[in-house]
């Protein structure tokens, strides 16, 4: 007539998980029931991340031990029981389980030097979780010790409802009534501490009962006017048997006889004959509660979860705070109203903690302690790049790609988009340099155009000079494409425009160098190179060398063009908005081809550096190519070792510095002559030869 005992174990687990109690104590009996309790509960505890700090088993023969043996037994329990960090203790069993607690308390009081120390280590700082079997033992416990130590206890009790007319029935009970029996007389004398006279006289140790005593004047649990779970089970058991008998004798197939007065004669019924009938019974009692049994013959019901609230007069009440019913829909099988629970006053924080150690704060994760249960652990700070944003997390987790850990490693914050912008100092500086050198290039071009009829301008291949200055101007302006937030158009133009324009500039330098060499060789009488002189050679070199770079860039754009990309991993705390090169191989092919042209120009210019002064532009080209090659050779390792906007800044710097090297080394000497020493800008000075 009670639900399956195993249902309580599920309720205990749900209760512990609800309040986060992971470090608990167990008290049980040394019998088959206690052994089964441990066998069933301990695996469930482990599966749900809960550990038992201690397990106390009450001996079977505790009632036969001497007082000294009992005290020794309890003294051995005190260090574990009293000093344990487990603030929650689950008690299984009957009155002997509570008797063990009483014994520990008595011994603790006897050995406590001061009341203050006892208050500090009092057993009242425990949350007692009791199974339904202990329900009937509380009266005995109350008679032996003060009930306040159990204030705030949580217990599972058999579900019950109030039956109509039950309280009125109780009010009619009196030992002097017609239905008197020995039980009522004994209970009356015990409850009211008086004696009822009988034929043999009254008990001289007690005063006589006045007859005015009433059951409703008794405090719980001396007597409860409401129907308890156990009484409710007995009530339903009587009705279940009545329904079973009714079903048996109302069937035509059952043995039934009639006498002349048409009265039924009840044949003798064996108990086992009722088993199958009771199992199939389903009825509604007077409390409008459905009573039925499952396929195992067990009551299909659940348990109430009650909170024990005690009072100074040593009485108590049970307050229903939850319910456990496996027949209920999912999500409602276990319900509890935590805010209605009254906890023991000794707890500083409610609900109290019951953990082996303090919880790990956000930013830390659990670290196993060697040789201890898994509920005991240290807290280790999360490694770089990971966080924990909740208490007591097993492992640190990575932030999403668009976020990064904060300083405390307990939260993820959004990464800031990073790119080389025109608003920041670095971008402003590089843009200003690009515009400045562009202006210088325009001024140099204006000077050469204005002085186009002078010998020094005509002597150095006027058309190649203009082409070189225009390409250098575009190189300076091309660097502006690298500043600002990348988009699809800018990503397509950046490297390809830079590669083609620079190739034109270097090709112009190469053409000027080759023209110088050919002009010197053609100056000798009868030389075959005389017919190669002219603008056709220079233009052919520039067009052919530049066209090769155009082909490379076209293949790059056709196969795997650059595109805007968000890099969330390269720079901590930033989302790098960049241009993905698409094909890295093609990118280095563009750089490699420019390097090839530069090295070829440097080689030719170096070999021609000792030509006569009238054709001595080769030495300036040598210096310019030396600067150019030095810049781009140092560019590659620097470019590969930087990330984000600084990688872009390195490339802009390389473009500006190498272009400035070409502009300065080749055109500074000419501008000096044109602007500062115009006396040297004449035909006589330019036709001097070495002796």
N, C-alpha and C positions, 0 to 999 in steps of 0.2 A: 504493500500500500504506500510505498515511498518510491520516488524516481530512482533510476539506476545511479549507484554511487559514483560511477565513472563520470557522470555529468558534472559533478562537483569539481573534478580535476580540470576540466575545460574552463569552468568558471573561475577557478583560482588563477589559471594562466592568464585569462583575459583581464582579471582584476590587477594582477601584477604588471602586465603590459600597459594597462590604462594609466597607471600612476608612475610608470618607469622604474619600478622596484626590481633591481637586478641582483641584489645581494641579500639573501634571506636565510632564516634559520628554520629548521624542521624539528618538530617534536611529535613522536608517535609511540605506539605501544609495541611491546615485544610479543606479538602474536601474528597469526596469519593475516589478519586485517591490516595491521601495521606494515608487515612485510610487503603485502600487495600494494599498499599506499605508496611506499617508496619505489617499488618496481614500476608502477604506473606513472608517478609524478616526476621522478628525477629525469627520465629521458625527455619528457615534455618540457621540463625546465631548460634542459640543454639545447633542445631544438629551437627554443625561443630566446636564447641568449641570456638565460638566468642561471645563476649559480647558488648552491647552498653553502653558506658560510660554516654551518655546523649542523649536525644531525644528532638529536638526543633521543634515545630509545628507552622508554620506561620499562623496567624489568617486570616480568610476569608476577614474580613472588614478592613484590615490594611490600605487600601487607604483612609478610611474615618476617621481615627484617627487624632487627633490634633498632632502638633509637640511635645508638652510636653508629651502627652501619648506615642508617639512613642519612645521618649528618655527614659522615665521611663521603657518602655517595654524592650528596648535594655540594659539599665543599669542592669536590673535583669538577663539578659543572660550573662553578661560579666564574673562574677566569675566562672560560670560553663564552659562557652565556652572557655575563654582565659586560665584558669589555669588547664584545664583538661590535663591529660597525653595522651589523645587520639590524636595522630598525624595524624590520618586519619579520614576524615569526608565524609560521603556519602550524596549527595544532590539529592533529588527527587523533581521534580515539574517544574515550568516555571520561568518566570522572577521574580516573587515574592520571590522565594527561594534565588536567588542571591541578590535581593534587601535587604533582611534581613541581609546578610553578609555585604553589603555596609553600612547599617545603623550601624551595630556593629562597623565597622571600623571607621566611622565618629565620633561616640560617643567616641571611644577609643582615637582617636587623640585629641579630644577636652579636655578630662580629663587627658591626659598624661602629667605629670609635665615636663618631658624632652624628647628630641628625643631619648636619649640613652635608657630610660626605655621603650619607645615604640618599639625600635628595639629589646629589650630583650624579650618582650612579644608579638611581632607582630604576627598577624594572618597568616603571610606568612609561618610560621613554621607548616603548615598543608598540608597534601596531600589531595586535593579535588578530590573526585570521583563523576562524574556527569553522570546522565542518559541522554539518547538521546533527551529527551524532552527539555532540556536546551540549545540545540545547537543553536536554533534561537534567544535565549535571550542574547547572548554574545555581540551583537552589542549595545544593550541598556546599558549593564553593562559597556562597554568600554567608552561610552559617559559620564557615571556618575563618574567613578573612574579610578585610574591607574590600568592597566592590570597586572602589575608585581606581584600583590598579588596572582594571579592565575598561576604564572609560575610553570610548572611542574605538573599541574593538569592532571588527567587521566579521559577521558570521553568515553562513549559508543556512537558511531554515527552510523547512518544507512549506511549500506554498499553501496558503489558507485563505478562506473568505469567511465573512461573518454570516452565520446561519440565523435566519429570522426566528425570534422567540427564544434564542439561547440564553440571553441575559435574564429574561423573565423567568426562565426555568431555574437558573441558578439562584435567583432571589427566593425561590420557594424551598430551597434545601435548608434543612435544619435538623440537628440530631434528635430533636423531640418530635419530628414529623412521623407520619405513618410509615414512610418507607425508610425508617432508620436501619442502618447496618453498622457493623463494627468499623468499617473503613471511615465512614463519615464521623463517627465518634472520635476515633484516633486522630483524624486530621483536624477536627475542631479543637481538640485539646492542645495539639501541637501549635496550630496557627494562632490561637488566642491566648495561649499560655494559661489555661484554666482547666478545671476538672469537672466532668459531668458525673453526678452521683449515680450509682447503680445499686443493685441489690446488695453488693458487698460494701457499700459506702464509697466515699470520695477519697481522692488522693490528697493526703494531708500536706504534701509538699507544694501543692498549688491551691490557690483559692478557687472557690466554686464558680462556675460560669453563671452569669446573671440571666442568660436567656435573651438579652438584648443585642448580643453580638450579631453582626451582619457581614456577609462575605465581601460586599462592596467596600467595606471600610478597610480591608486589607490592602497593603501596597504590593505592587508587583516586585519580585516574583513569588511572594508568599501565596498569592492567588490572583490570577488574571481573569477578569470578567469577559474578556474576548477569547475566542477560540484559538488556541495555539495550533501550530502545524501538526504536532503529534495527535492532539485531540481531533483535529480535522481528518487526519488519516484514519483514526478509529471510527469516527462518524461515517466516513465513506465506506469503510470496511463492512460495517453493519448493513448499510444499504446495498452493498454489492452482494453480500450473502443473501439478503432478502430477495433481490432480483434474481439471483441464481436459483433459489428455492422456488420462486414463483414461476420461473421459466421451466423448471423441471416438472412441477406438478400441474402446470396448465397444458402440457403437451399430452396428446392422446397416446403417444407411444410409451409414455412413462407409466409405471405401476400406479394405478389409482383405483380406489374402491369407494363404494357408497353404502351407507347404512340406511336403515328405514327413515331416519330423520334427514336423509340426504346430506349427511356430514361426511367430509373427506377423512379417510383414514390414512395417516402418513406412514408410509413404510420406512423402515430403517435405511438411512442413506450413509454410504461410505464417504469419507472426506475426499478421496481421490476422484469420486464421481463428479465433484463440483469443479474440478480444475479446468476442464475444457469449457464448461459453461461460463465461469468467471472471466476467462480470457476473451470470450466473445461479447461480454457485456459492455454496453455503452448507455449511460443514462445521465440525465441532468438532475442534480440534487436541489435542495431547497435554496441553496445559495446561488442558483442559476449558473453553476459550474459544471461543465461536461466531465464526466468520469469515464475513462476508457483505458484499456490495456493494450500494450504492443504485442508483437508476435512472440516475445519471450515471457509473456505473462507479467510484465512490469508496468507500473503505473506510468502512463504517457503524460508526463508533466515536467515541471522544472522546480527551481528553488527561488525563494526570495532572498535578496541580499539586504541584511539589516545592520544597523549601526547601534551599538550598545551605549546608551547614555545613562550615567549613574548620577545619584543625588547624595547629599550629605547624610541622609537618614538610612543609607545603605540599600536603598531601593534603586530600581533601574527600569528603563523602558527600552523597547526595541523599536527603532524608527526605520521603516522600510525606505531604502535608498536606491534599490535597483532590483533587477530581475534577471534570471537565467532560464531561458525556455528554448530548447532546441527545436520545438515544434513551430516556433514563430518564423515569420519570413526572414530572409537574409537581411542583415543590417539591424535586426531587432532581436536577435537571439540573446545578446548580452546588452543590457542597458543599465546605466548608473547615473545618478545625479550627484556629482561630487560636491557641489556647493552646499548641499544639505547635510553633509557629514560633519559631525562634531568630533574633532581630534583631541587627543590628550593635551592638557594644558602645559605639559613639560616640553612640548615641541616648540622650537623657536620659529620654524618655518612650516607652513602647512600648504599642501600635503607634504609630509616629511620625505626626505631623501632616504634611500636604502641602497647604497652603492658601496663597492669595495674601495673606491677612491673617488675623488671629485671628478666631475665630467670635464672632458677636454673642451676648452673654449674654441670658438671659431678661430681659424688660423692654425690649429693644431689637430693632429690625428692620433689615433690610438697606436701605442707601441707595446707589443706583448712583453710581459715580464716572464723571464725564464723561471721554470719550476713552480709557477702559480697558476691558478685557474684563469680561464680566459676572461672572466669578469674583472680581473685585476690587471691593470695596465698602466703604463706611463703615457705622458702626452708629449709628442715630438712635433716641433715646428715644421710646417709644410716646406718642401723644397721650393727653390725659385721657380716661378711660373705656375704654381699650383695654389689652390685655396681650399679651405673648408668654411662653408657659410652657415653651418648648423653645429649645435652642441654634440659632442661625442660621436663624431664621424669616424668610420673605420679607416678610410683612405682619403687622401687629398685628391682633388679633381682639377682638371684643366678648365680654364676659362674658354668661352666661345672664341672663335677666331677674331671677331671684331672687338674683343674686350681683353683686359689684362688685369692681373692681381694688384690690389692696392698695397700700401705699405704694411698693413696689418695682416695681409694674406687671408682676410676673412670676407672679401667681397670682390666682385669683378667690376671694373669701371670701363667705360667706353674709351677705346683708343682714339687719339686725335689724328685726323688726316694730315699727312705731312707731305709737302712738296715744296720745291724752291719757288717762292712767290715773289712778286714785284714789291710787296709790302714790307718784307723783312730786310734787315740790314745787308745780309749776304747777297740777296737778289738785287737790291738797289745798287750795291757796289759793283757787281758784275755787269748789270745793265748800263750803269754809268760809264764803266770802262769801255764797253762795246760801242756806245754812242760816241764817246770821246775819240776812240781810235777810228771810228767811221768818219767823224768830222775831220780828223787829221788826214785820213786817206783822201777825202774829198778836196781838202786844201792842196795836198800834193798833186792830185790829178789836175786841179785848176792851175797850179803853177806850171805843170808840164804842158798843158794845153796852151797857156798864155805864152810859154817860151818854146813853142813847137818849132819855130824857125831857127832856133839857136843850134849851134853845132852839137852840144852835148846831148840834146834830146834826139836829134837826127842820127847821131852816131850809135845809139843803143837800141835800134829797131823800135821806132816810134809806135807801131801798131801793137807789138808785144808788150810794150810798156803800159799802154792804155788798157790792154786786156788784163794784164797782171794787176793793175791798180783797181780795176772794176771787180775782178774776182776777189781781191783782198777786202774791198768794201763789202761785198756780199758775204764774205766769211765772217766779218765782224757782226753784220746784221743777222746772219744765220744763227749766231749764238743766242739771240733773243728768243728763238723758237724753243730753247731748252728751259726758259724761265716761265713760270705760270703752271696752272693745273693742266696736266696732260689730257688731251682728247684725241679722238680718232684721227683728225686731220694733222694735228701737230706731231703725233707719233709717226705717221707716214712720211712727213716731210723732214723731221729732225735729221736722222742719220743719212738719208738718201741725198737731201739737198747739201748737207755738209760734205758728204763724200764726193759728189760731182763737182761742187764749186772748188773744193780744195784741190781736186785732181786737175781742174783747169788752171788753178794758180801754179801748182807744181809743174804742170806740163808747160806753162808759159816760161817758167824759170829754166826748165830743161831745154826748151826751144831756144831761149836766149843764149844758153851756154853752148849749144851745138852750133848756133849761128856764129858765135864768136870764133869757135874752133875752125869752122869751114871758111870763114872770112879770112883768117890768118893763113890758112893753107892755100886759099885761092889767090892770095896776094903774090905768090911766087909765080914767076913767068912759066907758062906752059902747063900749069897744074890742072888736072882734070876736074877738081872741085869748083872751078870758076863758074861752070854752067849751073851749079846748084844754088848759087847765091840768089837772093831775092826773097820776097814775102811768101812765095809758094812753099818753100821748105819749112819755114816757121809755122805757117798755118797748118800744113800737113801733120807736123809733129803734135801740135796742140789738139787738132781734131781727132787724130788717131788715138792718142793717149787718153783723151777725155772720153771718147766713144767707148773704149774698153770699160771704163768705170760705169758709164751709163748702162752698158749691157749687164754688168754685175748687179747694179741696183735694180734693174728691171726684173732680173731673175729672182732677186730677193723678194720684191713686192709680189711677184706672181706666185711664188712657192709658199713662203711663210712670212707675210708682212708683219711689221710691228703693230702692237695694239695696246690700248690702255689696260692697266692691271692694278689690282689692289694687293699689295704684299703685306700680309699680317704677321710675318714671322721674322723678318730680317732685323727690325729695330724694335726693341722692347718698348711697349706702351704707345706705339704709333702704327698707323696704317699708312704704309708708304704708297702714295699714288704715283705710279711710274709707267713708263712705256716699256712693255715687254718686247724685247728685240725680235721675238718670233723665232728666228733661226740665228743662233749665236755664231754658227759657222759662217753665215753670209756676212754678219757684222764684222768679223775679223778678216774676212776676205776683202771687204772695203778698206779697212785699215791697212791690211797687208799690201794691197795694191798701191795705196798712197805711199807707204813706206818704200816699196820697190822704186817708184818714181823718184822719191826723195834721195834714195841711196844712189840711183843712177845719175841724178843731177849732181850730187855731191862728188861722185867719182870723176865725172867729166870735168866739172869745174876745178877740182883739185889738180887734175892733170894739166889743165890749161891756165893755171894760176901764174905761170912765169912768161906768159905771152907778152909782147911789147905793150907799153903803157897805153897806147892808143886803143888797144882792145882789152884793157885790163879789168873789165867788169867781172871776169871770172873769179877773181879773188874775193869780191864782195858776195858773189853767189855761193862760194865755198863756205864763207862764214854763215850765211843765212841758212844753208842746208845743214850745217853743223848744229846750229841752234834748233832747227826744225826737227832733225833726227833725235837730238838729245831730249827735246820736250816729249815726243811721242814714245820714245823708248822708256822714259820714266812714267809715262801715262799709264801703260798697261798694268804694271804691278800695283800702282796707286789706285787705279780704277777698280781692280779686282778686290782690293782690301777695304774699300769703303762701301757704305750702304746708304740707301735713302737719298735725300736731297744732296748730300755731300758727294755722292757718286756723280750726280749731274754737275755739281759745281766743279769737280775735277775736270770733267770733259770740257766745260765752258772755258775754264782757265787754260787748258791745253790749246783750245782753238784760238783764244785771244793771244796767248803768249807766242805760239808758233807764227800766227799771222803778223804779229808785231815784229817778230824776228825777221821775217821776210821784208816787211816794210822798212824797218830800220836799217838793216844791213845793206839792202840794195839801193834804197832811195835817199838815205841820209847824206852820203857823200855827194850825190848829184845836187840835192837841194842846197847843200852848203856852197857848192860852186855857183849855182844859179843865183842864190840870194845874197851870199856873203862875199864871194870872190868872183864877181862877173868878169873880171879881167882874165880869168883862166878859161872862160867860156868862149874860146875863139879857135879858129882852125889851126893856127900855128901851134898852139899848145897840144892839140889832139893828134898832130901828125908826127910828134917826136918819136924817135925810135931808140931802142937801147943800142949802145955801142958794144 
